[in-house]
């Protein structure tokens, strides 16, 4: 893999190298005149971003790995993490530091609501909900809608009014259908904190369902980028949630003063429809939290969650997220397991292939014969993250006896990247080797009897012929 050299450094007031990135590449260029969000992302590209020596790349701080800034993501956010749906962490910056997360809080609000009540649960807008202020879905006191519609009002335009209405209405369900709005709100928030503990969040405290953190809502509400990633992964496991946060615009219907009213909603997620694979999740902003974003993207079956907290602007949070997404996707490579100098034509599984000879396995009945072996799937490959390091291999061999036929299993190969097993494949014969005949067996027995006195080997050695291909040249990554 070839990496471009680092861009010239620019002053930022923080140690590191700056790299300009175009958030959405060619798509942005083509859509500048038509798409306001493309313009916003382009403006963000001009913001200062940096690579810090304390940034953690694949589990190890950059300064400890001694790799060049050019191969690391250059972002502006004070706290960030990018993980995949399986929980693999690719990048961290102060990911365990507690901080306000503003409206990203609403992801947990949705999770708790979906856990606690059916989608047709009535949600009623109280005076407190209607008057909460800041970002709004324009609900009015007395409006009634289903929980499903209320979740749209919560997540698409980031409605603080919807957050209070959901918490009060679902909180009553959690209390068994009784209690005041205040008691229901408290019960719901308690449920948010209980869910955080259940998900393994190590430093998250919720005091309200919307994330406002000043005035009447001031308090010790906080989370971390790492905790938000766990909450986001949980939320994206719910198909209703996924459908809502992946929606650019929608209309909901509410019962208002005995009549039906339609409310138009527009997403605050400016990556939807612009960035390849973008599928949610939630923006946030307060003066204390700064610009925040919990983003999700899916490409080629790989789903990533990029959490950025306290970016320098609302546009920059999207640039930071796309930088992290691009960095992971660009560094995912297909590693072919078989790299051998010799190949033989053979039929495996009914298909004629040129099978790489990855090993020669000693035949236990012969003193000097081996069986050529290949992988059960000679073309087997695995997707790996390049910066996790180069691949190593280990082989275990069986002791074949009797007639060996093409396709017979002769052992197993295991491939590691770092401490992680990335692939395990069977070794199979790619040639037929007959067992010794009667007279040959007598001769072999006598030969082994004689060699037993001298300590000479009585069978051939099994040999690994597969080469481990380098994913990258370490010299190219050194600072």
VOGU-3710 file (C-alpha; in Angstrom, 3 decimals, decimal comma):
1> xxxxxxxxxx> 0,000/0,000/0,000  1,345/3,449/-0,893  0,706/6,457/1,289  0,878/10,071/0,184  3,308/12,349/2,024  1,976/14,654/4,705  0,742/18,082/3,670  2,783/21,057/4,917  2,045/21,849/8,542  -0,039/24,902/9,416
11> xxxxxxxxxx> -0,180/26,654/12,785  -3,013/25,447/14,976  -1,923/26,008/18,540  -1,613/22,212/18,989  1,254/19,894/18,204  0,950/17,864/15,025  0,615/17,952/11,278  -2,344/19,353/9,389  -3,858/17,648/6,402  -6,559/19,157/4,225
21> xxxxxxxxxx> -9,257/16,701/3,253  -12,182/17,202/0,948  -15,046/15,724/2,915  -16,956/14,170/0,074  -14,406/14,177/-2,766  -15,787/14,247/-6,310  -19,402/14,161/-5,207  -18,991/17,490/-3,459  -17,306/19,053/-6,459  -20,150/17,990/-8,696
31> xxxxxxxxxx> -22,835/19,231/-6,335  -21,448/22,512/-4,980  -23,868/24,693/-6,902  -26,881/22,590/-6,020  -26,349/21,315/-2,505  -26,039/23,669/0,487  -24,699/20,851/2,679  -21,906/20,245/0,168  -20,946/23,895/0,513  -20,989/23,578/4,293
41> xxxxxxxxxx> -18,668/20,586/4,170  -16,358/22,358/1,762  -16,143/25,308/4,157  -15,312/22,892/6,963  -12,417/21,582/4,916  -10,692/24,923/5,431  -10,795/24,509/9,213  -7,652/23,615/11,111  -7,280/19,934/11,877  -4,346/18,067/13,284
51> xxxxxxxxxx> -2,724/14,735/14,063  -1,633/14,370/17,677  1,092/12,097/18,932  -1,280/10,910/21,639  -3,917/9,803/19,106  -4,464/6,066/19,447  -4,195/4,059/16,232  -5,445/0,471/16,408  -4,868/0,325/20,152  -1,459/2,019/20,379
61> xxxxxxxxxx> -0,612/5,712/20,726  0,936/7,198/17,617  4,034/8,317/19,561  4,625/4,741/20,737  4,167/3,241/17,282  6,509/5,746/15,657  4,435/6,061/12,504  4,191/9,069/10,233  1,443/11,665/10,632  0,627/11,191/6,946
71> xxxxxxxxxx> -0,992/7,812/7,628  -3,131/9,047/10,527  -6,467/10,877/10,354  -6,229/14,646/10,731  -9,277/15,925/12,626  -10,277/18,942/14,662  -12,484/17,384/17,371  -11,198/17,334/20,934  -12,614/13,845/21,537  -13,268/11,164/18,948
81> xxxxxxxxxx> -13,503/7,481/18,253  -14,296/5,313/15,246  -15,418/1,705/15,702  -17,157/-0,925/13,618  -20,382/-2,755/14,389  -18,413/-5,568/16,058  -16,819/-3,109/18,490  -13,364/-3,045/16,886  -11,723/0,302/17,678  -9,686/1,878/14,872
91> xxxxxxxxxx> -8,942/5,347/16,237  -9,298/7,199/19,527  -8,632/10,719/20,681  -9,402/11,377/24,355  -12,196/8,867/23,862  -12,612/8,160/27,583  -12,635/11,805/28,694  -16,050/12,866/30,067  -17,764/15,768/28,318  -21,179/17,150/27,493
101> xxxxxxxxxx> -22,683/15,572/24,386  -25,668/17,877/23,760  -28,396/16,381/21,564  -26,420/13,203/20,943  -28,152/12,362/24,239  -31,294/11,711/22,193  -29,837/8,461/20,872  -30,155/7,049/24,381  -33,630/8,577/24,689  -34,695/6,646/21,614
111> xxxxxxxxxx> -33,065/3,424/22,841  -34,883/3,536/26,172  -38,210/4,438/24,573  -37,965/1,590/22,065  -37,107/-0,829/24,868  -39,894/0,306/27,177  -42,989/0,830/25,022  -44,632/-0,331/21,768  -44,534/1,970/18,750  -48,255/2,727/18,954
121> xxxxxxxxxx> -47,966/4,116/22,497  -49,677/7,558/22,617  -47,279/10,432/23,262  -48,777/13,657/24,576  -47,030/17,023/24,480  -47,124/18,779/27,858  -46,624/22,489/28,531  -43,045/21,754/29,626  -42,362/19,882/26,395  -43,859/22,588/24,199
131> xxxxxxxxxx> -41,916/25,344/25,929  -38,491/23,705/26,327  -37,013/25,708/23,443  -33,827/25,453/21,397  -34,029/22,859/18,578  -37,650/21,929/18,019  -40,033/19,776/16,015  -42,641/22,554/16,402  -44,959/20,534/18,567  -47,690/22,293/20,517
141> xxxxxxxxxx> -49,104/21,670/23,954  -51,831/19,045/23,721  -50,532/17,415/20,525  -50,888/13,631/20,565  -49,072/11,191/18,296  -47,775/7,634/18,316  -44,373/6,874/19,784  -43,139/6,045/16,281  -44,091/9,519/15,041  -42,631/11,113/18,177
151> xxxxxxxxxx> -39,313/9,321/17,587  -39,188/10,889/14,138  -39,756/14,301/15,733  -36,971/13,485/18,188  -34,283/12,213/15,834  -34,828/13,895/12,464  -34,975/17,619/13,429  -33,551/17,009/16,938  -36,724/18,047/18,712  -36,235/18,904/22,364
161> xxxxxxxxxx> -40,017/19,140/22,619  -40,315/15,553/21,377  -37,665/14,430/23,892  -39,666/15,713/26,870  -42,953/14,403/25,456  -41,481/10,927/24,918  -39,841/10,828/28,347  -43,041/11,867/30,128  -45,324/9,536/28,164  -43,045/6,485/28,130
171> xxxxxxxxxx> -42,023/7,193/31,717  -45,642/6,663/32,738  -45,589/3,305/30,957  -42,464/2,446/32,930  -44,310/3,397/36,128  -47,199/1,107/35,267  -49,457/3,777/33,832  -49,489/6,118/36,831  -47,536/9,095/38,157  -47,208/12,767/37,370
181> xxxxxxxxxx> -45,313/14,136/34,386  -42,448/15,040/36,731  -42,326/11,536/38,211  -42,515/9,985/34,756  -39,670/12,172/33,481  -37,517/11,164/36,454  -38,305/7,476/35,893  -37,363/7,741/32,224  -34,029/9,429/32,984  -33,342/6,744/35,566
191> xxxxxxxxxx> -33,968/4,225/32,790  -31,426/6,029/30,592  -28,750/5,665/33,262  -29,670/2,027/33,858  -29,366/1,316/30,131  -25,966/3,027/30,037  -24,758/0,723/32,804  -26,189/-2,290/30,979  -24,276/-1,351/27,811  -21,007/-1,083/29,720
201> xxxxxxxxxx> -20,734/2,695/29,554  -18,025/3,594/32,049  -18,559/7,341/32,489  -22,034/8,433/31,372  -24,600/10,330/33,420  -27,942/11,474/32,009  -30,070/14,082/33,773  -32,559/14,853/31,011  -33,695/13,303/27,708  -32,499/16,041/25,333
211> xxxxxxxxxx> -28,967/17,060/26,369  -29,484/20,741/27,199  -26,880/21,637/29,808  -27,450/25,181/31,046  -30,069/27,259/32,819  -32,826/25,062/34,229  -31,119/22,006/32,704  -27,662/22,612/34,162  -26,209/19,576/35,914  -23,639/16,786/35,894
221> xxxxxxxxxx> -24,755/15,332/32,574  -21,900/13,913/30,522  -20,648/10,962/28,529  -17,564/9,965/26,536  -16,897/9,272/22,871  -16,291/5,613/23,732  -19,591/5,353/25,609  -21,509/7,078/22,818  -20,107/4,529/20,370  -21,613/1,722/22,472
231> xxxxxxxxxx> -24,966/3,498/22,634  -24,917/4,156/18,884  -24,176/0,514/18,100  -27,055/-0,569/20,317  -29,439/1,902/18,687  -28,467/0,920/15,144  -29,371/-2,668/15,967  -33,030/-1,578/15,958  -34,540/-1,428/12,471  -37,096/1,227/13,424
241> xxxxxxxxxx> -34,326/3,466/14,730  -32,186/2,855/11,626  -35,060/3,779/9,351  -35,697/7,023/11,209  -32,117/8,300/11,455  -31,449/7,431/7,820  -34,302/9,703/6,683  -33,426/13,092/5,210  -36,935/14,519/5,499  -40,343/13,305/6,585
251> xxxxxxxxxx> -43,811/14,462/7,589  -45,582/13,335/10,749  -49,230/13,548/11,650  -50,432/14,647/15,088  -53,830/15,059/16,681  -54,133/18,780/17,420  -57,255/20,241/19,010  -59,414/17,475/17,590  -57,993/17,730/14,078  -55,139/16,140/12,157
261> xxxxxxxxxx> -52,081/18,313/11,640  -49,066/17,516/9,481  -45,576/18,641/10,513  -42,664/18,689/8,063  -39,323/17,480/9,442  -35,837/17,950/8,006  -32,778/16,088/9,230  -29,888/17,902/10,904  -27,538/15,195/9,549  -25,966/16,860/6,521
271> xxxxxxxxxx> -24,156/13,723/5,388  -27,363/11,914/4,399  -27,634/11,775/0,628  -24,196/13,387/0,231  -21,586/11,089/1,741  -21,329/7,546/0,381  -22,830/5,061/2,812  -24,049/7,640/5,362  -26,969/6,214/7,374  -27,317/8,415/10,502
281> xxxxxxxxxx> -27,154/9,068/13,430  -27,344/12,280/15,511  -25,985/15,800/15,701  -25,595/17,934/18,806  -24,593/21,430/19,849  -24,508/23,510/23,009  -22,045/26,161/24,113  -20,523/23,725/26,619  -20,499/20,664/24,370  -19,484/22,418/21,197
291> xxxxxxxxxx> -20,338/20,818/17,868  -20,874/17,055/18,205  -21,846/14,241/15,886  -22,424/10,530/16,203  -22,268/9,339/12,614  -22,812/5,987/10,929  -21,772/4,783/7,490  -21,968/1,429/5,738  -19,890/0,333/2,751  -19,270/-3,148/1,388
301> xxxxxxxxxx> -20,918/-4,711/4,414  -18,730/-2,829/6,911  -20,610/-0,467/9,239  -18,660/2,194/11,100  -19,601/4,583/13,892  -17,605/7,810/14,105  -18,137/9,863/17,253  -16,722/13,391/17,308  -17,193/15,662/20,320  -16,348/19,369/20,431
311> xxxxxxxxxx> -15,390/20,056/16,846  -14,720/23,720/16,130  -17,923/24,261/14,139  -21,119/22,525/13,139  -19,762/22,001/9,635  -16,402/20,759/10,911  -18,033/17,917/12,862  -19,150/16,407/9,543  -15,702/16,902/7,999  -14,154/15,178/11,026
321> xxxxxxxxxx> -16,561/12,246/10,754  -15,968/11,777/7,032  -12,212/11,970/7,584  -12,471/9,119/10,073  -14,755/7,073/7,829  -12,518/7,558/4,784  -9,395/6,720/6,760  -10,777/3,375/7,902  -12,285/2,411/4,557  -9,148/3,471/2,664
331> xxxxxxxxxx> -6,972/1,350/4,959  -9,061/-1,795/4,672  -7,302/-4,173/2,282  -7,997/-7,619/0,896  -5,282/-10,010/2,033  -4,981/-13,179/-0,082  -3,891/-16,075/2,142  -1,981/-18,133/-0,436  1,365/-16,856/-1,715  3,370/-19,763/-3,121
341> xxxxxxxxxx> 5,914/-20,099/-5,893  4,472/-23,365/-7,258  0,953/-24,201/-8,331  -0,570/-27,368/-9,751  -3,725/-27,930/-11,802  -6,254/-29,863/-9,751  -9,994/-30,346/-9,371  -11,313/-29,295/-5,971  -14,994/-29,318/-5,182  -15,776/-30,048/-8,804
351> xxxxxxxxxx> -13,857/-27,005/-10,076  -10,578/-27,081/-11,978  -8,102/-24,653/-10,391  -4,410/-23,873/-10,379  -3,814/-24,604/-6,711  -0,895/-22,893/-4,972  1,282/-25,445/-3,194  1,414/-23,937/0,293  2,973/-26,924/2,074  4,376/-30,409/1,678
361> xxxxxxxxxx> 3,035/-32,777/4,338  5,022/-35,854/5,353  3,280/-39,165/4,547  3,590/-41,304/7,678  3,856/-44,611/5,759  6,797/-43,512/3,621  10,307/-42,628/4,817  10,852/-39,971/2,156  7,512/-39,011/0,598  5,441/-35,870/1,106
371> xxxxxxxxxx> 2,030/-34,816/-0,163  1,614/-31,444/-1,859  -1,036/-29,428/-0,056  -3,092/-26,332/-0,788  -5,848/-24,494/1,056  -9,376/-25,897/0,919  -10,231/-22,639/-0,827  -7,076/-21,782/-2,781  -8,363/-18,263/-3,461  -9,288/-17,564/0,179
381> xxxxxxxxxx> -8,825/-13,980/1,348  -9,735/-11,854/4,334  -10,410/-8,152/4,818  -7,910/-6,577/7,216  -7,074/-3,120/8,494  -3,603/-2,294/7,214  -2,446/-0,379/10,278  -3,121/-3,368/12,526  0,188/-4,683/11,190  1,456/-7,426/8,939
391> xxxxxxxxxx> 0,063/-10,962/8,952  1,730/-14,019/10,470  0,870/-17,679/9,903  1,185/-20,999/11,691  0,600/-24,507/10,325  -0,364/-27,712/12,087  0,035/-30,945/10,150  -1,789/-34,249/10,394  0,022/-37,554/9,840  -1,613/-38,989/6,709
401> xxxxxxxxxx> -1,447/-42,747/6,178  -2,676/-45,116/3,494  -3,848/-43,850/0,126  -4,111/-40,032/0,090  -6,504/-38,543/-2,439  -6,886/-34,999/-3,751  -9,026/-33,038/-1,298  -8,125/-35,087/1,802  -7,547/-32,855/4,819  -3,885/-32,801/5,859
411> xxxxxxxxxx> -3,833/-30,105/8,556  -4,791/-26,522/9,263  -3,331/-23,055/8,782  -4,038/-20,163/11,136  -3,395/-16,517/10,278  -2,903/-13,756/12,822  -2,727/-9,993/12,625  -1,284/-8,825/15,902  -2,913/-10,966/18,584  -6,101/-11,530/16,599
421> xxxxxxxxxx> -6,890/-14,639/14,580  -8,101/-13,368/11,221  -8,489/-16,676/9,348  -8,315/-20,448/9,795  -8,295/-22,730/6,766  -7,894/-26,462/6,151  -4,917/-27,833/4,273  -5,960/-30,358/1,627  -4,028/-32,639/-0,686  -3,617/-31,366/-4,229
431> xxxxxxxxxx> -2,149/-34,646/-5,494  -2,792/-38,359/-5,025  -0,152/-40,339/-3,132  -0,569/-44,102/-2,901  0,320/-46,109/0,183  3,351/-48,412/-0,035  2,730/-51,873/-1,498  3,370/-55,078/0,459  6,989/-55,489/-0,555  7,644/-51,754/-0,222
441> xxxxxxxxxx> 6,214/-51,876/3,307  8,584/-54,686/4,254  11,536/-52,737/2,937  10,405/-49,591/4,756  9,971/-51,530/7,997  13,483/-52,916/7,745  14,930/-49,510/6,825  13,255/-47,907/9,853  14,465/-50,702/12,104  18,054/-50,014/11,088
451> xxxxxxxxxx> 17,672/-46,228/11,357  16,219/-46,658/14,842  19,682/-47,597/16,108  21,365/-44,569/14,584  18,657/-42,038/15,416  18,145/-41,080/11,784  14,705/-39,696/10,782  12,259/-42,298/9,551  9,857/-39,965/7,743  10,249/-36,846/5,642
461> xxxxxxxxxx> 9,796/-33,413/7,200  6,610/-31,430/6,628  7,482/-28,070/5,105  5,600/-24,766/4,859  6,003/-23,215/1,429  3,537/-20,343/1,802  4,986/-16,846/2,021  3,494/-14,162/4,243  2,974/-11,114/2,062  3,673/-7,713/3,601
471> xxxxxxxxx> 0,629/-5,457/3,838  2,833/-2,399/4,071  6,511/-1,523/4,204  7,242/-0,340/7,761  9,882/2,046/6,416  7,135/3,921/4,565  5,337/4,624/7,845  8,209/5,779/10,013  8,141/9,396/11,171
//
